[in-house]
Amino acid sequence: MKKKVPRDSNQDLMDTSVGEDTVNLKERSIRGGTTTLTSQITMTGISLVSVVILARLLTPKDYGLIAMVTSITGFVNLFNEMGLSSATVQKRNITEEQINALFWINAGLGTLIMLIILALSPALAWFYGKSQLILVTMAFSLNSFIIGLGTQHGALLIKQMRFGTLAIVQISALVAGCVTAIAVALSGGAYWALVSSTLVTSALNTAGLWVTSNFHPSLPRRGKGVSQLLGFGANVAGFNIFNYFHRNMDNILIGRVWGAHQLGLYNKAYELVMLPIRNLRYPLNRVAFPAMSKIQNDPVRFRSYFIKYCSILAFLSMPFITFLFVCSENVIRLLLGDQWLGAAELFRILAIVGLIQPVTSLRQTVIMASGHAKRLFRWGIYNAIATVISFICGLPWGAKGVAIAYSLGSYLILHPSLMYAFKDTPVRTIDFYCSVAKPALASIVMAMLYMLAIGPLQQTSDIFILAISLPFCTITYLTVFYLLPGGRRSLIEYWTYLSILFRRPK
């Protein structure tokens, strides 16, 4: 029977000892990764159903209007979290007193951000020349307050690697949000369907975190060692701010120069490309970060963990993104309808950079798990500058130009960014390239064989094309991967990881 966590303010809130975590880290990582990946796939399915329905009830202009607001409010909301959840996960031992102090800081920031967004609503409407954005922005401001109340509860569940509990909370909240969006859209609420979905999902997610977490805040009081956590969090927050800035500047520029229609097409293409990427990267990185933080003082295990994790992430993500690239028109037409076919070309272009995005996100994971928060902040600045320059270079050619420039820029900075991220860590740049080489080559060959074998059949129905394309690509990819040097050994190793799932937990 699990013991109740004492209410001693100096009690470590980890639910297992460090020694036990070290012994069972591989098994806990695999089980946790599988749980989070399964939950993310479930949420992807729910989101896709919602997207398919809403795409037929709403217009590109509706999505464009919401993108205008969220590109700004989402940036301001980064000050809400302030990297304090990452600080909680990264610190090997953290007390309840420290967690309580961080909770009140996040709650206070959430309230402040809500008031700031409320004040910015008229200016945002003026900037885009859309008066209806005032009420939309005011509604989105409530999200900041709601999220701030659950930040530390969620961080503790991640630190404790209680990914099954997180999955239940997130899936339940998402289902409620999607049902709300569809109901509002059917009643003629237009873009308010997307607003209501966001608020309902956030509210239920925060409520679920409170119910399931073993942390219950007390009255505000200063905690010892909080300043160190704030320093780490500030650097992470600085990175997140610059990272968000460059990831949303394309929306701001396209919306300002080319209008809501082009922005709606670009935004939907980007969302569809990022959907599988987030659903692989986010759950697996969520497991890797606390796991690598636990072994940050063991260079050999740290490097070995990175190599294995990077290879698995590439093995799963690269063929899937390649499949979406070759089937882009079929996927867009089937999911969204003919009115969204303008997004298909943008989708293909963005999929090129999407091929490496999941694995390049490990730059941040390595830096944070190693405790180099200041380097993470500086990397965020360099990356933001390079990416925004690429957006500006492509802007005269519309959304297509922005997408092409973004893809080219991402590959140009890849090698320098890896060298900078892995400096003074156990990981080497060659470790990254060796980990992704086989999945990348097998994916490229898969795409070439697809174009030769399935390409001539494109005039048939989308359902038929996708029904034969998925098994064809899967079999082709696995066969090519198997035939590559070391491919058979890697597949056997991945199979052993899968077998761990069927063992009784220790």
FISE-495825 format. One record per residue (C-alpha): residue number from 1; residue in one letter; x negated, y negated, z negated. Coordinates in nm, 2 decimals, always signed. Layout:
N
GUDREN   seq   type        x        y        z
GUDREN   NUM      a        X        Y        Z
...
This chain:
506
GUDREN   seq   type        x        y        z
GUDREN     1      m    +0.00    +0.00    +0.00
GUDREN     2      k    -0.14    -0.34    +0.10
GUDREN     3      k    -0.23    -0.56    -0.19
GUDREN     4      k    -0.08    -0.90    -0.23
GUDREN     5      v    -0.32    -1.19    -0.16
GUDREN     6      p    -0.40    -1.37    -0.49
GUDREN     7      r    -0.31    -1.73    -0.52
GUDREN     8      d    -0.66    -1.83    -0.63
GUDREN     9      s    -0.77    -2.14    -0.44
GUDREN    10      n    -1.12    -1.99    -0.39
GUDREN    11      q    -0.98    -1.66    -0.25
GUDREN    12      d    -1.09    -1.57    +0.10
GUDREN    13      l    -0.78    -1.54    +0.31
GUDREN    14      m    -0.92    -1.27    +0.53
GUDREN    15      d    -0.72    -0.95    +0.48
GUDREN    16      t    -1.02    -0.72    +0.51
GUDREN    17      s    -1.38    -0.73    +0.39
GUDREN    18      v    -1.66    -0.84    +0.61
GUDREN    19      g    -1.81    -0.49    +0.60
GUDREN    20      e    -1.49    -0.32    +0.71
GUDREN    21      d    -1.46    -0.58    +0.99
GUDREN    22      t    -1.81    -0.50    +1.11
GUDREN    23      v    -1.75    -0.12    +1.11
GUDREN    24      n    -1.42    -0.13    +1.29
GUDREN    25      l    -1.48    -0.44    +1.51
GUDREN    26      k    -1.48    -0.24    +1.84
GUDREN    27      e    -1.16    -0.05    +1.76
GUDREN    28      r    -0.99    -0.36    +1.62
GUDREN    29      s    -1.09    -0.56    +1.93
GUDREN    30      i    -0.95    -0.30    +2.17
GUDREN    31      r    -0.63    -0.26    +1.98
GUDREN    32      g    -0.59    -0.63    +1.93
GUDREN    33      g    -0.67    -0.70    +2.30
GUDREN    34      t    -0.42    -0.44    +2.41
GUDREN    35      t    -0.15    -0.58    +2.18
GUDREN    36      t    -0.21    -0.94    +2.30
GUDREN    37      l    -0.24    -0.84    +2.66
GUDREN    38      t    +0.08    -0.63    +2.64
GUDREN    39      s    +0.27    -0.92    +2.47
GUDREN    40      q    +0.13    -1.16    +2.73
GUDREN    41      i    +0.24    -0.93    +3.01
GUDREN    42      t    +0.59    -0.92    +2.85
GUDREN    43      m    +0.60    -1.30    +2.82
GUDREN    44      t    +0.48    -1.33    +3.18
GUDREN    45      g    +0.77    -1.11    +3.29
GUDREN    46      i    +1.01    -1.32    +3.09
GUDREN    47      s    +0.86    -1.64    +3.23
GUDREN    48      l    +0.88    -1.51    +3.59
GUDREN    49      v    +1.25    -1.42    +3.55
GUDREN    50      s    +1.30    -1.77    +3.42
GUDREN    51      v    +1.10    -1.93    +3.70
GUDREN    52      v    +1.29    -1.73    +3.97
GUDREN    53      i    +1.62    -1.85    +3.83
GUDREN    54      l    +1.53    -2.21    +3.75
GUDREN    55      a    +1.35    -2.25    +4.09
GUDREN    56      r    +1.70    -2.20    +4.25
GUDREN    57      l    +1.88    -2.43    +4.01
GUDREN    58      l    +1.62    -2.71    +4.00
GUDREN    59      t    +1.43    -2.91    +4.27
GUDREN    60      p    +1.06    -2.98    +4.32
GUDREN    61      k    +1.15    -3.34    +4.21
GUDREN    62      d    +1.27    -3.21    +3.87
GUDREN    63      y    +0.95    -3.03    +3.81
GUDREN    64      g    +0.75    -3.33    +3.93
GUDREN    65      l    +0.93    -3.56    +3.68
GUDREN    66      i    +0.84    -3.33    +3.40
GUDREN    67      a    +0.48    -3.29    +3.52
GUDREN    68      m    +0.45    -3.67    +3.51
GUDREN    69      v    +0.54    -3.67    +3.14
GUDREN    70      t    +0.36    -3.36    +3.02
GUDREN    71      s    +0.03    -3.46    +3.18
GUDREN    72      i    +0.03    -3.75    +2.94
GUDREN    73      t    +0.20    -3.62    +2.63
GUDREN    74      g    +0.00    -3.30    +2.65
GUDREN    75      f    -0.32    -3.50    +2.64
GUDREN    76      v    -0.21    -3.70    +2.34
GUDREN    77      n    -0.10    -3.38    +2.16
GUDREN    78      l    -0.46    -3.26    +2.17
GUDREN    79      f    -0.53    -3.51    +1.88
GUDREN    80      n    -0.26    -3.32    +1.69
GUDREN    81      e    -0.46    -2.99    +1.66
GUDREN    82      m    -0.80    -3.16    +1.64
GUDREN    83      g    -0.98    -2.83    +1.68
GUDREN    84      l    -0.90    -2.73    +1.32
GUDREN    85      s    -0.75    -2.40    +1.41
GUDREN    86      s    -1.08    -2.30    +1.58
GUDREN    87      a    -1.26    -2.42    +1.27
GUDREN    88      t    -1.05    -2.19    +1.06
GUDREN    89      v    -1.11    -1.89    +1.29
GUDREN    90      q    -1.49    -1.95    +1.33
GUDREN    91      k    -1.57    -1.99    +0.96
GUDREN    92      r    -1.66    -1.65    +0.81
GUDREN    93      n    -1.51    -1.72    +0.47
GUDREN    94      i    -1.24    -1.98    +0.42
GUDREN    95      t    -1.05    -2.06    +0.10
GUDREN    96      e    -0.68    -2.12    +0.05
GUDREN    97      e    -0.77    -2.46    -0.08
GUDREN    98      q    -0.94    -2.55    +0.24
GUDREN    99      i    -0.65    -2.41    +0.45
GUDREN   100      n    -0.41    -2.62    +0.25
GUDREN   101      a    -0.60    -2.94    +0.31
GUDREN   102      l    -0.62    -2.86    +0.69
GUDREN   103      f    -0.25    -2.79    +0.70
GUDREN   104      w    -0.17    -3.14    +0.57
GUDREN   105      i    -0.41    -3.30    +0.81
GUDREN   106      n    -0.24    -3.12    +1.10
GUDREN   107      a    +0.10    -3.21    +0.97
GUDREN   108      g    +0.01    -3.58    +0.93
GUDREN   109      l    -0.15    -3.59    +1.28
GUDREN   110      g    +0.16    -3.43    +1.43
GUDREN   111      t    +0.38    -3.71    +1.28
GUDREN   112      l    +0.14    -3.98    +1.39
GUDREN   113      i    +0.12    -3.84    +1.75
GUDREN   114      m    +0.50    -3.82    +1.76
GUDREN   115      l    +0.52    -4.20    +1.68
GUDREN   116      i    +0.25    -4.28    +1.94
GUDREN   117      i    +0.43    -4.09    +2.22
GUDREN   118      l    +0.76    -4.27    +2.13
GUDREN   119      a    +0.58    -4.60    +2.16
GUDREN   120      l    +0.43    -4.50    +2.49
GUDREN   121      s    +0.75    -4.40    +2.66
GUDREN   122      p    +0.84    -4.74    +2.82
GUDREN   123      a    +0.48    -4.78    +2.95
GUDREN   124      l    +0.49    -4.43    +3.11
GUDREN   125      a    +0.82    -4.50    +3.28
GUDREN   126      w    +0.67    -4.83    +3.41
GUDREN   127      f    +0.35    -4.66    +3.54
GUDREN   128      y    +0.55    -4.41    +3.75
GUDREN   129      g    +0.84    -4.64    +3.83
GUDREN   130      k    +1.09    -4.39    +3.69
GUDREN   131      s    +1.32    -4.53    +3.42
GUDREN   132      q    +1.46    -4.18    +3.33
GUDREN   133      l    +1.12    -4.09    +3.19
GUDREN   134      i    +1.18    -4.30    +2.88
GUDREN   135      l    +1.43    -4.05    +2.72
GUDREN   136      v    +1.23    -3.75    +2.85
GUDREN   137      t    +0.91    -3.88    +2.69
GUDREN   138      m    +1.10    -3.95    +2.36
GUDREN   139      a    +1.23    -3.60    +2.35
GUDREN   140      f    +0.89    -3.45    +2.42
GUDREN   141      s    +0.75    -3.65    +2.12
GUDREN   142      l    +0.93    -3.42    +1.88
GUDREN   143      n    +0.71    -3.13    +2.00
GUDREN   144      s    +0.41    -3.29    +1.84
GUDREN   145      f    +0.56    -3.29    +1.50
GUDREN   146      i    +0.69    -2.93    +1.53
GUDREN   147      i    +0.35    -2.79    +1.65
GUDREN   148      g    +0.16    -2.97    +1.37
GUDREN   149      l    +0.35    -2.78    +1.11
GUDREN   150      g    +0.25    -2.43    +1.24
GUDREN   151      t    -0.11    -2.48    +1.35
GUDREN   152      q    -0.29    -2.34    +1.04
GUDREN   153      h    -0.04    -2.05    +1.00
GUDREN   154      g    -0.11    -1.94    +1.35
GUDREN   155      a    -0.49    -1.98    +1.31
GUDREN   156      l    -0.48    -1.75    +1.00
GUDREN   157      l    -0.29    -1.48    +1.18
GUDREN   158      i    -0.56    -1.49    +1.46
GUDREN   159      k    -0.84    -1.49    +1.20
GUDREN   160      q    -0.68    -1.18    +1.03
GUDREN   161      m    -0.64    -1.03    +1.38
GUDREN   162      r    -0.27    -0.97    +1.32
GUDREN   163      f    -0.19    -0.99    +1.69
GUDREN   164      g    +0.12    -0.76    +1.67
GUDREN   165      t    +0.29    -1.01    +1.44
GUDREN   166      l    +0.19    -1.30    +1.67
GUDREN   167      a    +0.34    -1.12    +1.96
GUDREN   168      i    +0.68    -1.07    +1.80
GUDREN   169      v    +0.69    -1.44    +1.70
GUDREN   170      q    +0.59    -1.57    +2.04
GUDREN   171      i    +0.81    -1.34    +2.25
GUDREN   172      s    +1.12    -1.41    +2.04
GUDREN   173      a    +1.06    -1.79    +2.07
GUDREN   174      l    +1.00    -1.76    +2.45
GUDREN   175      v    +1.31    -1.57    +2.51
GUDREN   176      a    +1.52    -1.82    +2.32
GUDREN   177      g    +1.35    -2.11    +2.51
GUDREN   178      c    +1.41    -1.95    +2.85
GUDREN   179      v    +1.78    -1.87    +2.78
GUDREN   180      t    +1.82    -2.23    +2.67
GUDREN   181      a    +1.67    -2.36    +2.99
GUDREN   182      i    +1.89    -2.15    +3.21
GUDREN   183      a    +2.20    -2.25    +3.02
GUDREN   184      v    +2.12    -2.62    +3.05
GUDREN   185      a    +2.04    -2.59    +3.42
GUDREN   186      l    +2.36    -2.40    +3.49
GUDREN   187      s    +2.55    -2.68    +3.31
GUDREN   188      g    +2.39    -2.94    +3.55
GUDREN   189      g    +2.13    -3.06    +3.31
GUDREN   190      a    +1.86    -3.08    +3.58
GUDREN   191      y    +1.52    -3.16    +3.44
GUDREN   192      w    +1.66    -3.15    +3.08
GUDREN   193      a    +1.65    -2.78    +3.11
GUDREN   194      l    +1.27    -2.78    +3.10
GUDREN   195      v    +1.27    -3.03    +2.81
GUDREN   196      s    +1.51    -2.82    +2.60
GUDREN   197      s    +1.32    -2.50    +2.67
GUDREN   198      t    +0.99    -2.66    +2.54
GUDREN   199      l    +1.15    -2.78    +2.22
GUDREN   200      v    +1.34    -2.46    +2.14
GUDREN   201      t    +1.04    -2.25    +2.20
GUDREN   202      s    +0.81    -2.46    +1.98
GUDREN   203      a    +1.06    -2.48    +1.70
GUDREN   204      l    +1.12    -2.11    +1.68
GUDREN   205      n    +0.75    -2.03    +1.72
GUDREN   206      t    +0.66    -2.25    +1.42
GUDREN   207      a    +0.94    -2.11    +1.21
GUDREN   208      g    +0.82    -1.76    +1.29
GUDREN   209      l    +0.46    -1.84    +1.19
GUDREN   210      w    +0.58    -1.97    +0.86
GUDREN   211      v    +0.79    -1.66    +0.79
GUDREN   212      t    +0.51    -1.41    +0.88
GUDREN   213      s    +0.20    -1.58    +0.75
GUDREN   214      n    +0.07    -1.51    +0.40
GUDREN   215      f    -0.02    -1.88    +0.36
GUDREN   216      h    +0.23    -2.11    +0.19
GUDREN   217      p    +0.12    -2.47    +0.15
GUDREN   218      s    +0.12    -2.65    -0.18
GUDREN   219      l    +0.10    -3.02    -0.25
GUDREN   220      p    -0.18    -3.21    -0.07
GUDREN   221      r    -0.52    -3.20    -0.24
GUDREN   222      r    -0.88    -3.24    -0.13
GUDREN   223      g    -1.06    -2.91    -0.07
GUDREN   224      k    -1.43    -2.84    -0.11
GUDREN   225      g    -1.61    -2.79    +0.22
GUDREN   226      v    -1.34    -2.95    +0.43
GUDREN   227      s    -1.57    -3.21    +0.57
GUDREN   228      q    -1.78    -2.94    +0.74
GUDREN   229      l    -1.46    -2.79    +0.90
GUDREN   230      l    -1.35    -3.13    +1.01
GUDREN   231      g    -1.69    -3.18    +1.18
GUDREN   232      f    -1.66    -2.86    +1.37
GUDREN   233      g    -1.30    -2.93    +1.46
GUDREN   234      a    -1.38    -3.28    +1.58
GUDREN   235      n    -1.63    -3.15    +1.83
GUDREN   236      v    -1.39    -2.88    +1.95
GUDREN   237      a    -1.12    -3.14    +1.97
GUDREN   238      g    -1.35    -3.36    +2.17
GUDREN   239      f    -1.41    -3.08    +2.42
GUDREN   240      n    -1.03    -3.01    +2.44
GUDREN   241      i    -0.96    -3.37    +2.51
GUDREN   242      f    -1.20    -3.40    +2.80
GUDREN   243      n    -1.10    -3.06    +2.92
GUDREN   244      y    -0.74    -3.15    +2.92
GUDREN   245      f    -0.81    -3.49    +3.08
GUDREN   246      h    -0.98    -3.34    +3.38
GUDREN   247      r    -0.73    -3.05    +3.41
GUDREN   248      n    -0.44    -3.30    +3.43
GUDREN   249      m    -0.60    -3.59    +3.62
GUDREN   250      d    -0.51    -3.42    +3.95
GUDREN   251      n    -0.14    -3.43    +3.85
GUDREN   252      i    -0.17    -3.80    +3.75
GUDREN   253      l    -0.35    -3.90    +4.07
GUDREN   254      i    -0.12    -3.70    +4.31
GUDREN   255      g    +0.19    -3.83    +4.13
GUDREN   256      r    +0.07    -4.19    +4.14
GUDREN   257      v    -0.05    -4.19    +4.51
GUDREN   258      w    +0.16    -3.93    +4.68
GUDREN   259      g    +0.48    -3.91    +4.48
GUDREN   260      a    +0.70    -3.65    +4.30
GUDREN   261      h    +0.75    -3.41    +4.59
GUDREN   262      q    +0.38    -3.34    +4.66
GUDREN   263      l    +0.32    -3.33    +4.29
GUDREN   264      g    +0.60    -3.08    +4.24
GUDREN   265      l    +0.46    -2.85    +4.51
GUDREN   266      y    +0.10    -2.88    +4.38
GUDREN   267      n    +0.21    -2.84    +4.02
GUDREN   268      k    +0.41    -2.53    +4.10
GUDREN   269      a    +0.13    -2.37    +4.30
GUDREN   270      y    -0.12    -2.44    +4.02
GUDREN   271      e    +0.12    -2.30    +3.76
GUDREN   272      l    +0.17    -1.98    +3.96
GUDREN   273      v    -0.21    -1.93    +4.00
GUDREN   274      m    -0.27    -2.00    +3.63
GUDREN   275      l    +0.01    -1.78    +3.51
GUDREN   276      p    -0.18    -1.45    +3.56
GUDREN   277      i    -0.51    -1.62    +3.46
GUDREN   278      r    -0.37    -1.75    +3.13
GUDREN   279      n    -0.20    -1.42    +3.07
GUDREN   280      l    -0.53    -1.24    +3.09
GUDREN   281      r    -0.77    -1.50    +2.96
GUDREN   282      y    -0.57    -1.64    +2.67
GUDREN   283      p    -0.48    -1.31    +2.49
GUDREN   284      l    -0.83    -1.15    +2.54
GUDREN   285      n    -1.02    -1.46    +2.44
GUDREN   286      r    -0.80    -1.48    +2.14
GUDREN   287      v    -0.94    -1.15    +2.03
GUDREN   288      a    -1.30    -1.22    +2.15
GUDREN   289      f    -1.34    -1.55    +1.96
GUDREN   290      p    -1.28    -1.41    +1.60
GUDREN   291      a    -1.46    -1.09    +1.69
GUDREN   292      m    -1.77    -1.27    +1.82
GUDREN   293      s    -1.76    -1.51    +1.52
GUDREN   294      k    -1.79    -1.21    +1.29
GUDREN   295      i    -2.11    -1.10    +1.45
GUDREN   296      q    -2.26    -1.44    +1.52
GUDREN   297      n    -2.57    -1.35    +1.31
GUDREN   298      d    -2.64    -1.03    +1.49
GUDREN   299      p    -2.79    -1.13    +1.83
GUDREN   300      v    -2.80    -0.78    +1.98
GUDREN   301      r    -2.44    -0.69    +1.90
GUDREN   302      f    -2.33    -1.04    +2.01
GUDREN   303      r    -2.49    -1.01    +2.35
GUDREN   304      s    -2.36    -0.65    +2.40
GUDREN   305      y    -2.01    -0.76    +2.30
GUDREN   306      f    -2.02    -1.04    +2.56
GUDREN   307      i    -2.14    -0.82    +2.84
GUDREN   308      k    -1.88    -0.56    +2.78
GUDREN   309      y    -1.60    -0.81    +2.73
GUDREN   310      c    -1.70    -1.02    +3.04
GUDREN   311      s    -1.71    -0.71    +3.26
GUDREN   312      i    -1.36    -0.59    +3.14
GUDREN   313      l    -1.22    -0.94    +3.19
GUDREN   314      a    -1.36    -0.96    +3.55
GUDREN   315      f    -1.25    -0.60    +3.62
GUDREN   316      l    -0.89    -0.69    +3.53
GUDREN   317      s    -0.86    -1.05    +3.66
GUDREN   318      m    -1.05    -1.06    +3.99
GUDREN   319      p    -0.85    -0.80    +4.19
GUDREN   320      f    -0.52    -0.95    +4.06
GUDREN   321      i    -0.61    -1.30    +4.17
GUDREN   322      t    -0.73    -1.17    +4.51
GUDREN   323      f    -0.40    -0.98    +4.55
GUDREN   324      l    -0.21    -1.30    +4.49
GUDREN   325      f    -0.44    -1.48    +4.75
GUDREN   326      v    -0.37    -1.24    +5.03
GUDREN   327      c    +0.01    -1.22    +4.95
GUDREN   328      s    +0.06    -1.58    +4.87
GUDREN   329      e    +0.34    -1.66    +5.11
GUDREN   330      n    +0.53    -1.34    +5.02
GUDREN   331      v    +0.50    -1.41    +4.65
GUDREN   332      i    +0.61    -1.78    +4.69
GUDREN   333      r    +0.90    -1.70    +4.92
GUDREN   334      l    +1.03    -1.41    +4.71
GUDREN   335      l    +1.00    -1.58    +4.37
GUDREN   336      l    +1.09    -1.94    +4.45
GUDREN   337      g    +1.27    -1.94    +4.79
GUDREN   338      d    +1.20    -2.11    +5.12
GUDREN   339      q    +1.21    -2.46    +4.98
GUDREN   340      w    +0.88    -2.39    +4.81
GUDREN   341      l    +0.69    -2.26    +5.11
GUDREN   342      g    +0.49    -2.58    +5.11
GUDREN   343      a    +0.32    -2.46    +4.80
GUDREN   344      a    +0.19    -2.14    +4.96
GUDREN   345      e    -0.12    -2.30    +5.12
GUDREN   346      l    -0.20    -2.49    +4.80
GUDREN   347      f    -0.16    -2.16    +4.61
GUDREN   348      r    -0.42    -1.99    +4.83
GUDREN   349      i    -0.67    -2.27    +4.79
GUDREN   350      l    -0.63    -2.28    +4.41
GUDREN   351      a    -0.66    -1.90    +4.40
GUDREN   352      i    -1.02    -1.93    +4.53
GUDREN   353      v    -1.13    -2.11    +4.21
GUDREN   354      g    -0.88    -1.89    +4.01
GUDREN   355      l    -1.10    -1.59    +4.10
GUDREN   356      i    -1.37    -1.71    +3.85
GUDREN   357      q    -1.17    -1.91    +3.60
GUDREN   358      p    -1.10    -1.63    +3.35
GUDREN   359      v    -1.46    -1.53    +3.32
GUDREN   360      t    -1.60    -1.88    +3.32
GUDREN   361      s    -1.38    -1.96    +3.02
GUDREN   362      l    -1.63    -1.74    +2.82
GUDREN   363      r    -1.87    -2.03    +2.83
GUDREN   364      q    -1.65    -2.20    +2.56
GUDREN   365      t    -1.61    -1.88    +2.36
GUDREN   366      v    -1.98    -1.82    +2.34
GUDREN   367      i    -2.05    -2.18    +2.24
GUDREN   368      m    -1.78    -2.19    +1.97
GUDREN   369      a    -1.86    -1.84    +1.83
GUDREN   370      s    -2.22    -1.94    +1.80
GUDREN   371      g    -2.13    -2.25    +1.61
GUDREN   372      h    -2.27    -2.50    +1.86
GUDREN   373      a    -1.97    -2.73    +1.85
GUDREN   374      k    -2.16    -3.04    +1.95
GUDREN   375      r    -2.28    -2.87    +2.27
GUDREN   376      l    -1.92    -2.78    +2.34
GUDREN   377      f    -1.82    -3.14    +2.32
GUDREN   378      r    -2.10    -3.26    +2.55
GUDREN   379      w    -2.02    -2.98    +2.80
GUDREN   380      g    -1.66    -3.11    +2.80
GUDREN   381      i    -1.78    -3.45    +2.90
GUDREN   382      y    -2.00    -3.33    +3.18
GUDREN   383      n    -1.74    -3.09    +3.32
GUDREN   384      a    -1.47    -3.36    +3.31
GUDREN   385      i    -1.68    -3.61    +3.50
GUDREN   386      a    -1.77    -3.36    +3.77
GUDREN   387      t    -1.41    -3.24    +3.81
GUDREN   388      v    -1.25    -3.58    +3.82
GUDREN   389      i    -1.50    -3.69    +4.09
GUDREN   390      s    -1.39    -3.39    +4.30
GUDREN   391      f    -1.03    -3.49    +4.26
GUDREN   392      i    -1.10    -3.85    +4.37
GUDREN   393      c    -1.30    -3.72    +4.67
GUDREN   394      g    -1.01    -3.51    +4.79
GUDREN   395      l    -0.72    -3.75    +4.71
GUDREN   396      p    -0.71    -3.93    +5.05
GUDREN   397      w    -0.60    -3.60    +5.20
GUDREN   398      g    -0.32    -3.54    +4.96
GUDREN   399      a    -0.25    -3.24    +4.74
GUDREN   400      k    -0.44    -3.01    +4.98
GUDREN   401      g    -0.75    -3.23    +4.97
GUDREN   402      v    -0.74    -3.23    +4.59
GUDREN   403      a    -0.71    -2.85    +4.58
GUDREN   404      i    -1.00    -2.80    +4.82
GUDREN   405      a    -1.23    -3.05    +4.65
GUDREN   406      y    -1.15    -2.89    +4.31
GUDREN   407      s    -1.24    -2.54    +4.43
GUDREN   408      l    -1.57    -2.65    +4.59
GUDREN   409      g    -1.66    -2.85    +4.28
GUDREN   410      s    -1.60    -2.56    +4.04
GUDREN   411      y    -1.84    -2.34    +4.23
GUDREN   412      l    -2.11    -2.61    +4.26
GUDREN   413      i    -2.13    -2.66    +3.89
GUDREN   414      l    -2.10    -2.29    +3.80
GUDREN   415      h    -2.47    -2.20    +3.76
GUDREN   416      p    -2.58    -2.52    +3.58
GUDREN   417      s    -2.29    -2.48    +3.34
GUDREN   418      l    -2.38    -2.13    +3.25
GUDREN   419      m    -2.74    -2.22    +3.18
GUDREN   420      y    -2.63    -2.50    +2.95
GUDREN   421      a    -2.36    -2.30    +2.77
GUDREN   422      f    -2.58    -2.00    +2.70
GUDREN   423      k    -2.89    -2.20    +2.59
GUDREN   424      d    -3.01    -2.09    +2.24
GUDREN   425      t    -2.75    -1.81    +2.23
GUDREN   426      p    -2.82    -1.43    +2.26
GUDREN   427      v    -2.64    -1.44    +2.60
GUDREN   428      r    -2.83    -1.49    +2.93
GUDREN   429      t    -2.71    -1.63    +3.26
GUDREN   430      i    -2.80    -1.30    +3.43
GUDREN   431      d    -2.57    -1.12    +3.19
GUDREN   432      f    -2.27    -1.31    +3.34
GUDREN   433      y    -2.36    -1.24    +3.70
GUDREN   434      c    -2.43    -0.87    +3.64
GUDREN   435      s    -2.09    -0.84    +3.45
GUDREN   436      v    -1.89    -0.99    +3.73
GUDREN   437      a    -2.08    -0.86    +4.04
GUDREN   438      k    -1.90    -0.53    +4.09
GUDREN   439      p    -1.54    -0.66    +4.03
GUDREN   440      a    -1.61    -0.96    +4.26
GUDREN   441      l    -1.75    -0.75    +4.54
GUDREN   442      a    -1.48    -0.48    +4.51
GUDREN   443      s    -1.21    -0.76    +4.52
GUDREN   444      i    -1.36    -0.92    +4.84
GUDREN   445      v    -1.38    -0.58    +5.02
GUDREN   446      m    -1.02    -0.51    +4.91
GUDREN   447      a    -0.90    -0.84    +5.06
GUDREN   448      m    -1.08    -0.77    +5.39
GUDREN   449      l    -0.93    -0.42    +5.42
GUDREN   450      y    -0.59    -0.56    +5.33
GUDREN   451      m    -0.60    -0.81    +5.61
GUDREN   452      l    -0.69    -0.54    +5.86
GUDREN   453      a    -0.44    -0.28    +5.74
GUDREN   454      i    -0.14    -0.48    +5.61
GUDREN   455      g    -0.18    -0.82    +5.78
GUDREN   456      p    -0.01    -0.71    +6.10
GUDREN   457      l    +0.30    -0.62    +5.90
GUDREN   458      q    +0.36    -0.98    +5.77
GUDREN   459      q    +0.68    -1.02    +5.99
GUDREN   460      t    +0.87    -0.77    +5.78
GUDREN   461      s    +1.05    -0.84    +5.46
GUDREN   462      d    +0.86    -0.98    +5.16
GUDREN   463      i    +0.98    -0.70    +4.93
GUDREN   464      f    +0.85    -0.43    +5.17
GUDREN   465      i    +0.52    -0.61    +5.21
GUDREN   466      l    +0.46    -0.64    +4.84
GUDREN   467      a    +0.59    -0.29    +4.77
GUDREN   468      i    +0.32    -0.14    +4.99
GUDREN   469      s    +0.05    -0.40    +4.92
GUDREN   470      l    +0.03    -0.35    +4.55
GUDREN   471      p    -0.05    +0.03    +4.56
GUDREN   472      f    -0.28    -0.03    +4.86
GUDREN   473      c    -0.48    -0.30    +4.69
GUDREN   474      t    -0.50    -0.10    +4.36
GUDREN   475      i    -0.62    +0.22    +4.52
GUDREN   476      t    -0.86    +0.03    +4.75
GUDREN   477      y    -1.01    -0.18    +4.47
GUDREN   478      l    -1.06    +0.12    +4.24
GUDREN   479      t    -1.22    +0.33    +4.52
GUDREN   480      v    -1.46    +0.05    +4.62
GUDREN   481      f    -1.55    -0.02    +4.26
GUDREN   482      y    -1.61    +0.36    +4.20
GUDREN   483      l    -1.85    +0.37    +4.50
GUDREN   484      l    -2.06    +0.07    +4.39
GUDREN   485      p    -2.38    +0.14    +4.19
GUDREN   486      g    -2.28    +0.20    +3.83
GUDREN   487      g    -1.91    +0.18    +3.92
GUDREN   488      r    -1.83    +0.54    +3.81
GUDREN   489      r    -2.01    +0.49    +3.48
GUDREN   490      s    -1.81    +0.17    +3.42
GUDREN   491      l    -1.48    +0.33    +3.49
GUDREN   492      i    -1.56    +0.62    +3.25
GUDREN   493      e    -1.65    +0.36    +2.98
GUDREN   494      y    -1.32    +0.17    +3.04
GUDREN   495      w    -1.13    +0.50    +3.01
GUDREN   496      t    -1.29    +0.56    +2.67
GUDREN   497      y    -1.17    +0.22    +2.55
GUDREN   498      l    -0.82    +0.32    +2.66
GUDREN   499      s    -0.84    +0.65    +2.47
GUDREN   500      i    -0.91    +0.46    +2.15
GUDREN   501      l    -0.55    +0.33    +2.17
GUDREN   502      f    -0.41    +0.68    +2.12
GUDREN   503      r    -0.62    +0.75    +1.81
GUDREN   504      r    -0.48    +0.70    +1.46
GUDREN   505      p    -0.61    +0.37    +1.32
GUDREN   506      k    -0.88    +0.40    +1.05
